[in-house]
């Protein structure tokens, strides 16, 4: 992308005249109905995935380019990644991960509605932090079936990785877990992580005034569990994935308007460039996103 501007789409335009960069949306207040927390609204998800693929495109030849949606939810970011990659002829695959099998089944349904090819996405039932820690920078992956290949009703591959995640619905699917094929990762050269789309949970509107500070911090206000039950902060999740993307790859994360950008000073030296965008609606700063390009 040349410095100054990019060709605007009908839905948004990006101006690079100062830091942070501003993304102005033209759909007026109708966007508010999609809400500004917990999940990236569709228009923002599309903009973020489009730029993520722009700055970290799949290579023209091997290795296979892997893009990861670590918090799939209902699949919005996986759909957006798939749409952004559809125009690319280079080989690629998306890992859509979630702790909750209910979410992955909903993701499968939504991918089908959006006509996403079934061979382009692997649904991974796992703790995505544990997955990040297990991935070499370059690797080979395979699916070791403990039974017949598992696919959702819509035809998407479903695999498990690591120990069964602890979720509210875990007991409902306890008997299913052992029968699913296992995702296996080993050091190799066939695959590399090119892009990671993070949209971490913020626990609803409480992020507006965490601890009375009036500022949101990935380090202080996002705490999730890793695969072994230990606490991991939002910034540590970012760092885990930044360490695993290949050279030229990128991690992007969706942040609320109250996010404190001084966090970028933490551990950012020697890791490539960082780009910050603000999402504006009717001139008001609503949310933002950050791209970490290796």
MARPA-525290 format. One record per residue (C-alpha): residue in one letter; x, y, z. Coordinates in Angstrom, 1 decimal. Layout:
# residues N
<pt><r>A</r><c1>X</c1><c2>Y</c2><c3>Z</c3></pt>
...
# end
This chain:
# residues 294
<pt><r>X</r><c1>0.0</c1><c2>0.0</c2><c3>0.0</c3></pt>
<pt><r>X</r><c1>1.5</c1><c2>3.3</c2><c3>-1.0</c3></pt>
<pt><r>X</r><c1>1.9</c1><c2>6.0</c2><c3>1.7</c3></pt>
<pt><r>X</r><c1>-0.9</c1><c2>8.5</c2><c3>1.5</c3></pt>
<pt><r>X</r><c1>-4.0</c1><c2>6.4</c2><c3>0.6</c3></pt>
<pt><r>X</r><c1>-5.3</c1><c2>3.3</c2><c3>-1.0</c3></pt>
<pt><r>X</r><c1>-8.1</c1><c2>2.9</c2><c3>-3.5</c3></pt>
<pt><r>X</r><c1>-11.3</c1><c2>3.2</c2><c3>-1.5</c3></pt>
<pt><r>X</r><c1>-13.9</c1><c2>0.5</c2><c3>-1.6</c3></pt>
<pt><r>X</r><c1>-17.6</c1><c2>1.4</c2><c3>-1.7</c3></pt>
<pt><r>X</r><c1>-17.8</c1><c2>0.7</c2><c3>2.1</c3></pt>
<pt><r>X</r><c1>-14.8</c1><c2>2.5</c2><c3>3.6</c3></pt>
<pt><r>X</r><c1>-11.8</c1><c2>4.5</c2><c3>2.8</c3></pt>
<pt><r>X</r><c1>-8.5</c1><c2>4.7</c2><c3>4.6</c3></pt>
<pt><r>X</r><c1>-6.5</c1><c2>7.9</c2><c3>5.0</c3></pt>
<pt><r>X</r><c1>-2.9</c1><c2>7.8</c2><c3>6.0</c3></pt>
<pt><r>X</r><c1>-2.2</c1><c2>11.4</c2><c3>6.9</c3></pt>
<pt><r>X</r><c1>-1.2</c1><c2>11.0</c2><c3>10.5</c3></pt>
<pt><r>X</r><c1>-0.7</c1><c2>8.4</c2><c3>13.2</c3></pt>
<pt><r>X</r><c1>-2.9</c1><c2>6.6</c2><c3>14.0</c3></pt>
<pt><r>X</r><c1>-4.6</c1><c2>6.1</c2><c3>10.7</c3></pt>
<pt><r>X</r><c1>-8.3</c1><c2>6.7</c2><c3>10.4</c3></pt>
<pt><r>X</r><c1>-10.8</c1><c2>4.3</c2><c3>8.8</c3></pt>
<pt><r>X</r><c1>-14.0</c1><c2>6.3</c2><c3>8.0</c3></pt>
<pt><r>X</r><c1>-17.2</c1><c2>4.3</c2><c3>7.4</c3></pt>
<pt><r>X</r><c1>-20.1</c1><c2>5.7</c2><c3>5.4</c3></pt>
<pt><r>X</r><c1>-23.0</c1><c2>3.5</c2><c3>6.5</c3></pt>
<pt><r>X</r><c1>-24.0</c1><c2>6.0</c2><c3>9.2</c3></pt>
<pt><r>X</r><c1>-25.7</c1><c2>4.9</c2><c3>12.4</c3></pt>
<pt><r>X</r><c1>-26.9</c1><c2>1.6</c2><c3>10.9</c3></pt>
<pt><r>X</r><c1>-23.6</c1><c2>0.0</c2><c3>11.9</c3></pt>
<pt><r>X</r><c1>-24.3</c1><c2>0.6</c2><c3>15.6</c3></pt>
<pt><r>X</r><c1>-26.9</c1><c2>-2.1</c2><c3>15.4</c3></pt>
<pt><r>X</r><c1>-24.1</c1><c2>-4.6</c2><c3>15.0</c3></pt>
<pt><r>X</r><c1>-22.7</c1><c2>-3.4</c2><c3>18.4</c3></pt>
<pt><r>X</r><c1>-19.1</c1><c2>-2.5</c2><c3>19.2</c3></pt>
<pt><r>X</r><c1>-18.0</c1><c2>-5.1</c2><c3>21.6</c3></pt>
<pt><r>X</r><c1>-17.3</c1><c2>-8.8</c2><c3>21.8</c3></pt>
<pt><r>X</r><c1>-17.3</c1><c2>-9.4</c2><c3>18.1</c3></pt>
<pt><r>X</r><c1>-15.9</c1><c2>-7.4</c2><c3>15.2</c3></pt>
<pt><r>X</r><c1>-18.8</c1><c2>-6.0</c2><c3>13.1</c3></pt>
<pt><r>X</r><c1>-18.9</c1><c2>-7.4</c2><c3>9.6</c3></pt>
<pt><r>X</r><c1>-17.8</c1><c2>-4.2</c2><c3>7.8</c3></pt>
<pt><r>X</r><c1>-14.8</c1><c2>-3.9</c2><c3>10.1</c3></pt>
<pt><r>X</r><c1>-14.0</c1><c2>-7.6</c2><c3>9.9</c3></pt>
<pt><r>X</r><c1>-13.9</c1><c2>-7.3</c2><c3>6.1</c3></pt>
<pt><r>X</r><c1>-11.7</c1><c2>-4.3</c2><c3>6.2</c3></pt>
<pt><r>X</r><c1>-9.3</c1><c2>-5.8</c2><c3>8.6</c3></pt>
<pt><r>X</r><c1>-9.0</c1><c2>-9.2</c2><c3>6.9</c3></pt>
<pt><r>X</r><c1>-8.6</c1><c2>-7.5</c2><c3>3.5</c3></pt>
<pt><r>X</r><c1>-5.6</c1><c2>-5.5</c2><c3>4.7</c3></pt>
<pt><r>X</r><c1>-4.2</c1><c2>-8.4</c2><c3>6.6</c3></pt>
<pt><r>X</r><c1>-4.1</c1><c2>-10.4</c2><c3>3.4</c3></pt>
<pt><r>X</r><c1>-2.7</c1><c2>-7.4</c2><c3>1.6</c3></pt>
<pt><r>X</r><c1>0.3</c1><c2>-7.0</c2><c3>3.9</c3></pt>
<pt><r>X</r><c1>0.8</c1><c2>-10.8</c2><c3>4.4</c3></pt>
<pt><r>X</r><c1>-0.3</c1><c2>-12.5</c2><c3>1.1</c3></pt>
<pt><r>X</r><c1>0.2</c1><c2>-16.2</c2><c3>0.5</c3></pt>
<pt><r>X</r><c1>3.4</c1><c2>-17.0</c2><c3>-1.4</c3></pt>
<pt><r>X</r><c1>3.2</c1><c2>-17.8</c2><c3>-5.1</c3></pt>
<pt><r>X</r><c1>4.7</c1><c2>-21.2</c2><c3>-4.3</c3></pt>
<pt><r>X</r><c1>5.4</c1><c2>-23.4</c2><c3>-1.3</c3></pt>
<pt><r>X</r><c1>5.2</c1><c2>-23.3</c2><c3>1.7</c3></pt>
<pt><r>X</r><c1>1.5</c1><c2>-23.5</c2><c3>2.2</c3></pt>
<pt><r>X</r><c1>0.2</c1><c2>-20.2</c2><c3>3.8</c3></pt>
<pt><r>X</r><c1>-1.8</c1><c2>-20.7</c2><c3>7.0</c3></pt>
<pt><r>X</r><c1>-4.1</c1><c2>-18.1</c2><c3>8.3</c3></pt>
<pt><r>X</r><c1>-5.6</c1><c2>-18.4</c2><c3>11.8</c3></pt>
<pt><r>X</r><c1>-8.7</c1><c2>-17.2</c2><c3>13.5</c3></pt>
<pt><r>X</r><c1>-7.9</c1><c2>-18.1</c2><c3>17.1</c3></pt>
<pt><r>X</r><c1>-11.3</c1><c2>-17.0</c2><c3>18.5</c3></pt>
<pt><r>X</r><c1>-13.8</c1><c2>-18.1</c2><c3>15.9</c3></pt>
<pt><r>X</r><c1>-17.0</c1><c2>-17.4</c2><c3>17.8</c3></pt>
<pt><r>X</r><c1>-19.7</c1><c2>-17.6</c2><c3>15.1</c3></pt>
<pt><r>X</r><c1>-17.2</c1><c2>-17.4</c2><c3>12.3</c3></pt>
<pt><r>X</r><c1>-17.3</c1><c2>-13.8</c2><c3>11.1</c3></pt>
<pt><r>X</r><c1>-13.6</c1><c2>-13.3</c2><c3>10.9</c3></pt>
<pt><r>X</r><c1>-13.1</c1><c2>-16.8</c2><c3>9.3</c3></pt>
<pt><r>X</r><c1>-15.7</c1><c2>-15.8</c2><c3>6.6</c3></pt>
<pt><r>X</r><c1>-13.9</c1><c2>-12.5</c2><c3>6.1</c3></pt>
<pt><r>X</r><c1>-10.5</c1><c2>-14.1</c2><c3>5.8</c3></pt>
<pt><r>X</r><c1>-11.9</c1><c2>-16.6</c2><c3>3.3</c3></pt>
<pt><r>X</r><c1>-13.4</c1><c2>-13.9</c2><c3>1.1</c3></pt>
<pt><r>X</r><c1>-10.2</c1><c2>-11.9</c2><c3>1.2</c3></pt>
<pt><r>X</r><c1>-8.2</c1><c2>-14.9</c2><c3>0.2</c3></pt>
<pt><r>X</r><c1>-10.6</c1><c2>-16.1</c2><c3>-2.5</c3></pt>
<pt><r>X</r><c1>-9.0</c1><c2>-13.9</c2><c3>-5.2</c3></pt>
<pt><r>X</r><c1>-5.6</c1><c2>-15.3</c2><c3>-4.4</c3></pt>
<pt><r>X</r><c1>-4.5</c1><c2>-18.3</c2><c3>-6.6</c3></pt>
<pt><r>X</r><c1>-1.7</c1><c2>-19.3</c2><c3>-4.2</c3></pt>
<pt><r>X</r><c1>-2.3</c1><c2>-22.3</c2><c3>-1.9</c3></pt>
<pt><r>X</r><c1>-3.6</c1><c2>-21.4</c2><c3>1.6</c3></pt>
<pt><r>X</r><c1>-5.7</c1><c2>-22.8</c2><c3>4.4</c3></pt>
<pt><r>X</r><c1>-7.5</c1><c2>-21.3</c2><c3>7.4</c3></pt>
<pt><r>X</r><c1>-7.6</c1><c2>-22.7</c2><c3>10.9</c3></pt>
<pt><r>X</r><c1>-10.7</c1><c2>-21.6</c2><c3>12.6</c3></pt>
<pt><r>X</r><c1>-10.2</c1><c2>-22.3</c2><c3>16.4</c3></pt>
<pt><r>X</r><c1>-12.5</c1><c2>-22.2</c2><c3>19.4</c3></pt>
<pt><r>X</r><c1>-12.8</c1><c2>-23.7</c2><c3>22.9</c3></pt>
<pt><r>X</r><c1>-16.4</c1><c2>-24.4</c2><c3>22.4</c3></pt>
<pt><r>X</r><c1>-17.6</c1><c2>-27.0</c2><c3>19.9</c3></pt>
<pt><r>X</r><c1>-21.0</c1><c2>-25.2</c2><c3>19.7</c3></pt>
<pt><r>X</r><c1>-19.2</c1><c2>-22.2</c2><c3>18.3</c3></pt>
<pt><r>X</r><c1>-17.4</c1><c2>-24.3</c2><c3>15.7</c3></pt>
<pt><r>X</r><c1>-20.6</c1><c2>-25.9</c2><c3>14.6</c3></pt>
<pt><r>X</r><c1>-22.2</c1><c2>-22.4</c2><c3>14.3</c3></pt>
<pt><r>X</r><c1>-19.1</c1><c2>-21.3</c2><c3>12.3</c3></pt>
<pt><r>X</r><c1>-19.6</c1><c2>-24.2</c2><c3>10.0</c3></pt>
<pt><r>X</r><c1>-23.2</c1><c2>-23.3</c2><c3>9.3</c3></pt>
<pt><r>X</r><c1>-22.3</c1><c2>-19.6</c2><c3>8.7</c3></pt>
<pt><r>X</r><c1>-19.4</c1><c2>-20.6</c2><c3>6.4</c3></pt>
<pt><r>X</r><c1>-21.8</c1><c2>-22.7</c2><c3>4.4</c3></pt>
<pt><r>X</r><c1>-24.3</c1><c2>-19.8</c2><c3>4.1</c3></pt>
<pt><r>X</r><c1>-21.4</c1><c2>-17.6</c2><c3>2.7</c3></pt>
<pt><r>X</r><c1>-20.5</c1><c2>-20.4</c2><c3>0.3</c3></pt>
<pt><r>X</r><c1>-17.0</c1><c2>-20.8</c2><c3>1.6</c3></pt>
<pt><r>X</r><c1>-15.3</c1><c2>-23.8</c2><c3>0.0</c3></pt>
<pt><r>X</r><c1>-15.2</c1><c2>-26.7</c2><c3>2.5</c3></pt>
<pt><r>X</r><c1>-11.6</c1><c2>-27.6</c2><c3>1.7</c3></pt>
<pt><r>X</r><c1>-10.3</c1><c2>-24.1</c2><c3>2.6</c3></pt>
<pt><r>X</r><c1>-11.1</c1><c2>-24.2</c2><c3>6.3</c3></pt>
<pt><r>X</r><c1>-10.2</c1><c2>-26.6</c2><c3>9.1</c3></pt>
<pt><r>X</r><c1>-12.3</c1><c2>-26.3</c2><c3>12.3</c3></pt>
<pt><r>X</r><c1>-10.0</c1><c2>-26.9</c2><c3>15.2</c3></pt>
<pt><r>X</r><c1>-11.5</c1><c2>-27.6</c2><c3>18.6</c3></pt>
<pt><r>X</r><c1>-8.7</c1><c2>-26.4</c2><c3>20.9</c3></pt>
<pt><r>X</r><c1>-7.2</c1><c2>-23.8</c2><c3>23.2</c3></pt>
<pt><r>X</r><c1>-5.7</c1><c2>-21.5</c2><c3>20.6</c3></pt>
<pt><r>X</r><c1>-2.9</c1><c2>-20.4</c2><c3>23.0</c3></pt>
<pt><r>X</r><c1>-1.8</c1><c2>-24.0</c2><c3>23.3</c3></pt>
<pt><r>X</r><c1>-1.9</c1><c2>-24.3</c2><c3>19.6</c3></pt>
<pt><r>X</r><c1>0.3</c1><c2>-21.1</c2><c3>19.1</c3></pt>
<pt><r>X</r><c1>2.9</c1><c2>-22.4</c2><c3>21.5</c3></pt>
<pt><r>X</r><c1>3.1</c1><c2>-25.7</c2><c3>19.7</c3></pt>
<pt><r>X</r><c1>3.6</c1><c2>-24.4</c2><c3>16.2</c3></pt>
<pt><r>X</r><c1>7.2</c1><c2>-24.1</c2><c3>14.9</c3></pt>
<pt><r>X</r><c1>7.8</c1><c2>-21.1</c2><c3>12.5</c3></pt>
<pt><r>X</r><c1>7.8</c1><c2>-23.6</c2><c3>9.6</c3></pt>
<pt><r>X</r><c1>6.1</c1><c2>-26.9</c2><c3>10.1</c3></pt>
<pt><r>X</r><c1>4.2</c1><c2>-29.8</c2><c3>8.7</c3></pt>
<pt><r>X</r><c1>0.7</c1><c2>-30.7</c2><c3>9.8</c3></pt>
<pt><r>X</r><c1>-1.4</c1><c2>-33.7</c2><c3>9.4</c3></pt>
<pt><r>X</r><c1>-4.6</c1><c2>-35.2</c2><c3>10.7</c3></pt>
<pt><r>X</r><c1>-4.3</c1><c2>-38.5</c2><c3>12.5</c3></pt>
<pt><r>X</r><c1>-7.7</c1><c2>-40.1</c2><c3>12.5</c3></pt>
<pt><r>X</r><c1>-8.6</c1><c2>-42.0</c2><c3>15.7</c3></pt>
<pt><r>X</r><c1>-11.7</c1><c2>-42.9</c2><c3>13.7</c3></pt>
<pt><r>X</r><c1>-13.1</c1><c2>-42.1</c2><c3>10.3</c3></pt>
<pt><r>X</r><c1>-12.6</c1><c2>-38.5</c2><c3>9.0</c3></pt>
<pt><r>X</r><c1>-14.9</c1><c2>-36.1</c2><c3>10.9</c3></pt>
<pt><r>X</r><c1>-16.8</c1><c2>-33.5</c2><c3>9.0</c3></pt>
<pt><r>X</r><c1>-19.6</c1><c2>-31.2</c2><c3>10.0</c3></pt>
<pt><r>X</r><c1>-23.1</c1><c2>-31.4</c2><c3>8.5</c3></pt>
<pt><r>X</r><c1>-22.0</c1><c2>-28.7</c2><c3>6.0</c3></pt>
<pt><r>X</r><c1>-18.8</c1><c2>-30.7</c2><c3>5.0</c3></pt>
<pt><r>X</r><c1>-16.1</c1><c2>-28.8</c2><c3>6.9</c3></pt>
<pt><r>X</r><c1>-13.2</c1><c2>-30.8</c2><c3>8.5</c3></pt>
<pt><r>X</r><c1>-13.4</c1><c2>-31.0</c2><c3>12.3</c3></pt>
<pt><r>X</r><c1>-10.3</c1><c2>-31.9</c2><c3>14.3</c3></pt>
<pt><r>X</r><c1>-9.1</c1><c2>-31.6</c2><c3>17.9</c3></pt>
<pt><r>X</r><c1>-5.8</c1><c2>-30.5</c2><c3>19.3</c3></pt>
<pt><r>X</r><c1>-4.3</c1><c2>-30.8</c2><c3>22.8</c3></pt>
<pt><r>X</r><c1>-6.4</c1><c2>-31.5</c2><c3>25.9</c3></pt>
<pt><r>X</r><c1>-10.2</c1><c2>-31.0</c2><c3>25.7</c3></pt>
<pt><r>X</r><c1>-10.8</c1><c2>-27.3</c2><c3>26.6</c3></pt>
<pt><r>X</r><c1>-12.8</c1><c2>-26.5</c2><c3>29.7</c3></pt>
<pt><r>X</r><c1>-16.0</c1><c2>-24.7</c2><c3>28.6</c3></pt>
<pt><r>X</r><c1>-19.6</c1><c2>-24.6</c2><c3>29.8</c3></pt>
<pt><r>X</r><c1>-20.6</c1><c2>-27.0</c2><c3>27.1</c3></pt>
<pt><r>X</r><c1>-17.7</c1><c2>-29.4</c2><c3>27.5</c3></pt>
<pt><r>X</r><c1>-19.7</c1><c2>-32.0</c2><c3>29.2</c3></pt>
<pt><r>X</r><c1>-22.3</c1><c2>-32.0</c2><c3>26.4</c3></pt>
<pt><r>X</r><c1>-19.6</c1><c2>-33.2</c2><c3>24.0</c3></pt>
<pt><r>X</r><c1>-17.4</c1><c2>-35.2</c2><c3>26.3</c3></pt>
<pt><r>X</r><c1>-18.1</c1><c2>-38.5</c2><c3>24.6</c3></pt>
<pt><r>X</r><c1>-17.4</c1><c2>-36.9</c2><c3>21.1</c3></pt>
<pt><r>X</r><c1>-13.9</c1><c2>-35.6</c2><c3>21.9</c3></pt>
<pt><r>X</r><c1>-12.0</c1><c2>-39.0</c2><c3>21.8</c3></pt>
<pt><r>X</r><c1>-13.5</c1><c2>-40.0</c2><c3>18.5</c3></pt>
<pt><r>X</r><c1>-12.4</c1><c2>-36.9</c2><c3>16.6</c3></pt>
<pt><r>X</r><c1>-9.2</c1><c2>-36.9</c2><c3>14.4</c3></pt>
<pt><r>X</r><c1>-6.2</c1><c2>-35.2</c2><c3>16.0</c3></pt>
<pt><r>X</r><c1>-4.3</c1><c2>-32.3</c2><c3>14.5</c3></pt>
<pt><r>X</r><c1>-0.6</c1><c2>-33.2</c2><c3>14.6</c3></pt>
<pt><r>X</r><c1>2.1</c1><c2>-30.6</c2><c3>14.1</c3></pt>
<pt><r>X</r><c1>5.8</c1><c2>-31.3</c2><c3>13.5</c3></pt>
<pt><r>X</r><c1>8.9</c1><c2>-29.3</c2><c3>12.4</c3></pt>
<pt><r>X</r><c1>9.1</c1><c2>-29.1</c2><c3>8.6</c3></pt>
<pt><r>X</r><c1>8.9</c1><c2>-26.8</c2><c3>5.7</c3></pt>
<pt><r>X</r><c1>5.6</c1><c2>-27.3</c2><c3>4.0</c3></pt>
<pt><r>X</r><c1>3.5</c1><c2>-24.8</c2><c3>6.0</c3></pt>
<pt><r>X</r><c1>4.0</c1><c2>-21.3</c2><c3>7.5</c3></pt>
<pt><r>X</r><c1>1.8</c1><c2>-18.9</c2><c3>9.5</c3></pt>
<pt><r>X</r><c1>1.2</c1><c2>-15.9</c2><c3>7.2</c3></pt>
<pt><r>X</r><c1>-1.6</c1><c2>-14.1</c2><c3>9.1</c3></pt>
<pt><r>X</r><c1>-3.5</c1><c2>-14.2</c2><c3>12.4</c3></pt>
<pt><r>X</r><c1>-6.8</c1><c2>-12.4</c2><c3>13.0</c3></pt>
<pt><r>X</r><c1>-7.3</c1><c2>-11.8</c2><c3>16.7</c3></pt>
<pt><r>X</r><c1>-10.6</c1><c2>-10.6</c2><c3>18.1</c3></pt>
<pt><r>X</r><c1>-10.2</c1><c2>-11.4</c2><c3>21.8</c3></pt>
<pt><r>X</r><c1>-13.1</c1><c2>-11.5</c2><c3>24.2</c3></pt>
<pt><r>X</r><c1>-13.5</c1><c2>-8.2</c2><c3>26.1</c3></pt>
<pt><r>X</r><c1>-16.3</c1><c2>-9.3</c2><c3>28.4</c3></pt>
<pt><r>X</r><c1>-18.9</c1><c2>-6.9</c2><c3>27.0</c3></pt>
<pt><r>X</r><c1>-19.2</c1><c2>-3.2</c2><c3>27.7</c3></pt>
<pt><r>X</r><c1>-17.2</c1><c2>-3.3</c2><c3>30.9</c3></pt>
<pt><r>X</r><c1>-14.1</c1><c2>-2.5</c2><c3>28.8</c3></pt>
<pt><r>X</r><c1>-15.2</c1><c2>1.1</c2><c3>28.7</c3></pt>
<pt><r>X</r><c1>-14.1</c1><c2>1.9</c2><c3>32.2</c3></pt>
<pt><r>X</r><c1>-11.9</c1><c2>-0.9</c2><c3>33.5</c3></pt>
<pt><r>X</r><c1>-10.9</c1><c2>-0.3</c2><c3>37.1</c3></pt>
<pt><r>X</r><c1>-12.0</c1><c2>3.3</c2><c3>36.9</c3></pt>
<pt><r>X</r><c1>-9.1</c1><c2>4.1</c2><c3>34.6</c3></pt>
<pt><r>X</r><c1>-11.3</c1><c2>4.9</c2><c3>31.6</c3></pt>
<pt><r>X</r><c1>-8.7</c1><c2>3.1</c2><c3>29.4</c3></pt>
<pt><r>X</r><c1>-8.6</c1><c2>-0.4</c2><c3>28.0</c3></pt>
<pt><r>X</r><c1>-5.4</c1><c2>-2.5</c2><c3>28.2</c3></pt>
<pt><r>X</r><c1>-4.8</c1><c2>-5.8</c2><c3>26.5</c3></pt>
<pt><r>X</r><c1>-2.3</c1><c2>-6.5</c2><c3>29.2</c3></pt>
<pt><r>X</r><c1>-4.5</c1><c2>-5.7</c2><c3>32.2</c3></pt>
<pt><r>X</r><c1>-8.1</c1><c2>-6.2</c2><c3>31.0</c3></pt>
<pt><r>X</r><c1>-8.0</c1><c2>-9.4</c2><c3>28.9</c3></pt>
<pt><r>X</r><c1>-7.2</c1><c2>-12.5</c2><c3>30.8</c3></pt>
<pt><r>X</r><c1>-7.9</c1><c2>-16.0</c2><c3>29.4</c3></pt>
<pt><r>X</r><c1>-6.7</c1><c2>-19.5</c2><c3>30.2</c3></pt>
<pt><r>X</r><c1>-4.0</c1><c2>-21.3</c2><c3>28.3</c3></pt>
<pt><r>X</r><c1>-4.2</c1><c2>-25.1</c2><c3>27.7</c3></pt>
<pt><r>X</r><c1>-2.8</c1><c2>-25.8</c2><c3>31.2</c3></pt>
<pt><r>X</r><c1>-5.1</c1><c2>-23.6</c2><c3>33.2</c3></pt>
<pt><r>X</r><c1>-2.7</c1><c2>-20.7</c2><c3>33.7</c3></pt>
<pt><r>X</r><c1>-3.8</c1><c2>-17.1</c2><c3>33.1</c3></pt>
<pt><r>X</r><c1>-2.6</c1><c2>-15.4</c2><c3>29.9</c3></pt>
<pt><r>X</r><c1>-3.1</c1><c2>-11.7</c2><c3>29.2</c3></pt>
<pt><r>X</r><c1>-4.3</c1><c2>-10.3</c2><c3>25.9</c3></pt>
<pt><r>X</r><c1>-0.9</c1><c2>-8.8</c2><c3>25.1</c3></pt>
<pt><r>X</r><c1>0.7</c1><c2>-12.2</c2><c3>25.8</c3></pt>
<pt><r>X</r><c1>-1.7</c1><c2>-13.8</c2><c3>23.3</c3></pt>
<pt><r>X</r><c1>-0.6</c1><c2>-11.2</c2><c3>20.7</c3></pt>
<pt><r>X</r><c1>3.0</c1><c2>-11.9</c2><c3>21.5</c3></pt>
<pt><r>X</r><c1>2.6</c1><c2>-15.7</c2><c3>21.2</c3></pt>
<pt><r>X</r><c1>1.2</c1><c2>-15.4</c2><c3>17.7</c3></pt>
<pt><r>X</r><c1>3.7</c1><c2>-12.6</c2><c3>16.7</c3></pt>
<pt><r>X</r><c1>6.5</c1><c2>-15.0</c2><c3>17.5</c3></pt>
<pt><r>X</r><c1>5.1</c1><c2>-17.7</c2><c3>15.2</c3></pt>
<pt><r>X</r><c1>4.2</c1><c2>-15.8</c2><c3>12.0</c3></pt>
<pt><r>X</r><c1>6.7</c1><c2>-16.1</c2><c3>9.2</c3></pt>
<pt><r>X</r><c1>8.8</c1><c2>-13.2</c2><c3>8.0</c3></pt>
<pt><r>X</r><c1>6.5</c1><c2>-10.9</c2><c3>6.0</c3></pt>
<pt><r>X</r><c1>3.5</c1><c2>-12.3</c2><c3>8.0</c3></pt>
<pt><r>X</r><c1>1.2</c1><c2>-10.3</c2><c3>10.3</c3></pt>
<pt><r>X</r><c1>-1.0</c1><c2>-10.4</c2><c3>13.3</c3></pt>
<pt><r>X</r><c1>-3.9</c1><c2>-8.1</c2><c3>13.6</c3></pt>
<pt><r>X</r><c1>-6.1</c1><c2>-7.4</c2><c3>16.6</c3></pt>
<pt><r>X</r><c1>-9.4</c1><c2>-5.6</c2><c3>17.1</c3></pt>
<pt><r>X</r><c1>-9.4</c1><c2>-3.2</c2><c3>20.0</c3></pt>
<pt><r>X</r><c1>-12.0</c1><c2>-0.8</c2><c3>21.6</c3></pt>
<pt><r>X</r><c1>-11.8</c1><c2>2.9</c2><c3>21.3</c3></pt>
<pt><r>X</r><c1>-10.6</c1><c2>3.2</c2><c3>24.9</c3></pt>
<pt><r>X</r><c1>-7.5</c1><c2>1.0</c2><c3>24.2</c3></pt>
<pt><r>X</r><c1>-4.3</c1><c2>2.5</c2><c3>25.4</c3></pt>
<pt><r>X</r><c1>-1.8</c1><c2>2.5</c2><c3>22.5</c3></pt>
<pt><r>X</r><c1>1.2</c1><c2>3.0</c2><c3>24.8</c3></pt>
<pt><r>X</r><c1>1.2</c1><c2>-0.7</c2><c3>25.2</c3></pt>
<pt><r>X</r><c1>2.9</c1><c2>-0.9</c2><c3>21.8</c3></pt>
<pt><r>X</r><c1>6.1</c1><c2>0.3</c2><c3>23.5</c3></pt>
<pt><r>X</r><c1>6.2</c1><c2>-3.1</c2><c3>25.3</c3></pt>
<pt><r>X</r><c1>8.5</c1><c2>-5.5</c2><c3>23.6</c3></pt>
<pt><r>X</r><c1>8.0</c1><c2>-4.2</c2><c3>20.1</c3></pt>
<pt><r>X</r><c1>11.7</c1><c2>-3.5</c2><c3>19.2</c3></pt>
<pt><r>X</r><c1>13.1</c1><c2>-5.7</c2><c3>16.5</c3></pt>
<pt><r>X</r><c1>9.8</c1><c2>-7.2</c2><c3>15.6</c3></pt>
<pt><r>X</r><c1>9.0</c1><c2>-5.3</c2><c3>12.4</c3></pt>
<pt><r>X</r><c1>6.5</c1><c2>-2.5</c2><c3>12.0</c3></pt>
<pt><r>X</r><c1>3.3</c1><c2>-1.7</c2><c3>13.8</c3></pt>
<pt><r>X</r><c1>0.3</c1><c2>0.0</c2><c3>12.2</c3></pt>
<pt><r>X</r><c1>-2.6</c1><c2>1.5</c2><c3>14.2</c3></pt>
<pt><r>X</r><c1>-6.0</c1><c2>2.4</c2><c3>12.7</c3></pt>
<pt><r>X</r><c1>-9.0</c1><c2>4.1</c2><c3>14.3</c3></pt>
<pt><r>X</r><c1>-12.5</c1><c2>3.2</c2><c3>13.1</c3></pt>
<pt><r>X</r><c1>-14.6</c1><c2>6.4</c2><c3>12.8</c3></pt>
<pt><r>X</r><c1>-18.4</c1><c2>6.6</c2><c3>12.6</c3></pt>
<pt><r>X</r><c1>-19.8</c1><c2>10.1</c2><c3>11.9</c3></pt>
<pt><r>X</r><c1>-16.5</c1><c2>11.5</c2><c3>13.0</c3></pt>
<pt><r>X</r><c1>-16.4</c1><c2>9.7</c2><c3>16.3</c3></pt>
<pt><r>X</r><c1>-13.8</c1><c2>7.1</c2><c3>17.3</c3></pt>
<pt><r>X</r><c1>-15.6</c1><c2>3.8</c2><c3>17.8</c3></pt>
<pt><r>X</r><c1>-13.0</c1><c2>1.1</c2><c3>17.7</c3></pt>
<pt><r>X</r><c1>-9.6</c1><c2>0.4</c2><c3>16.3</c3></pt>
<pt><r>X</r><c1>-7.2</c1><c2>-2.2</c2><c3>15.1</c3></pt>
<pt><r>X</r><c1>-3.5</c1><c2>-2.9</c2><c3>15.2</c3></pt>
<pt><r>X</r><c1>-1.4</c1><c2>-4.7</c2><c3>12.7</c3></pt>
<pt><r>X</r><c1>1.9</c1><c2>-6.2</c2><c3>13.7</c3></pt>
<pt><r>X</r><c1>3.9</c1><c2>-7.0</c2><c3>10.6</c3></pt>
<pt><r>X</r><c1>7.0</c1><c2>-9.1</c2><c3>10.9</c3></pt>
# end
